[in-house]
């Protein structure tokens, strides 16, 4: 028997405006509201709304179909601010009772890497927001961009989570398969690992005509999942929700693929869909994983180099987290919220200078002409933040 666990990430940052040196101290806002509204509405119209309507129909058609989501707090805020219909659609989907919402940092931040106290505060803020909007209390943790190490497992257990999602990276699995449940060496939480090959076949390769398996049909894909029967207990398909309609455009046939896939997978009598918490409670760990260094689901390295790979990124991160004590002592709620929005991982991703086979990902919805422009804008805003803190 194989349990299919589908998880989708939904996130959009508050993108910054081009904040110049002469803007410091002017009282000018940090965010490009027009850009943020435009991007959110474009992605919603191309991806979130049509994909969610399809999932609602699939729930009605297939009683055994289930999916899970992780929403950053900042994308939920933008739904309310710019496009409430998207939030209404997601609430309709969640009301089916077959959707699990996972926990994460509210501001989609790197807080765990730099401040575990801030990490815990953001996760608690996120869980309260999820309970308020959707009536669910998350029990499974998914850190920003699947960033994970042994210390995160320990913190997840301390905070009461039953399981953690992470990348099924070859460098940590070795000869082992991602299609089983594992546990960390230092905690009892369950570890659910992304099957990155099967996930990326949809997320990245679906429309790649040079790929040897193009075109990807539901019959072909289901046969690959079916082959796990007898060789694993669960297949974890984790990907960005923008896969449907934005990363893979409607013209590629991605929506038709989504409509047909659950039914094709359920044709196999030993297949079923399970939510992350159900996978964690259904299967015992087959072994332990010792992961002292951080991994993530980003880029071919599966590490933190997309956010910490150069001096600009490291300098910007030191600056923002160096302000934590003063920001929190100020009692200024608006300053605190700005500071937390400035922790969003995308700001540092835009400063990335790596170029390789998947380097185009770093350009996606990037508001800057270069990583250096991203850094200059960010550090100008940091200087303004310092002035506000001192005033």
Secondary structure, DSSP 8 states (H G I E B T S, - for coil): -EEEEEEEEE-----B----GGGTTTT--SB-HHHHHHHHHHHIIIIIHHHHHHHHHHHHH-TT--EEEEE-HHHHHHHHHH-HHHHHHHHHHHTTS-EEE-B--TT-B-HHHH-HHHHHHHHHHHHHHHHHHHS----EE--GGG-B-HHHHHHHHHTT-SEEEEE--HHHHTTS-SSSEEEETT---EEEEE-HHHHHHHHTTTT-TTSTT-S--HHHHHHHHHTTBTTBSEEEEEEEGGGEETTEEGGGTHHHHHHHHHHHHHTSTTEEE--HHHHHHH---SSEE---S-B-SSTTTTSSHHHHSSHHHHHHHHHHHHTHHHHHHHT-HHHHHHHHHTTBTHHHHTT----STTGGGGGTT--SSSHHHHHHHHHHHHHHHHHHHH-
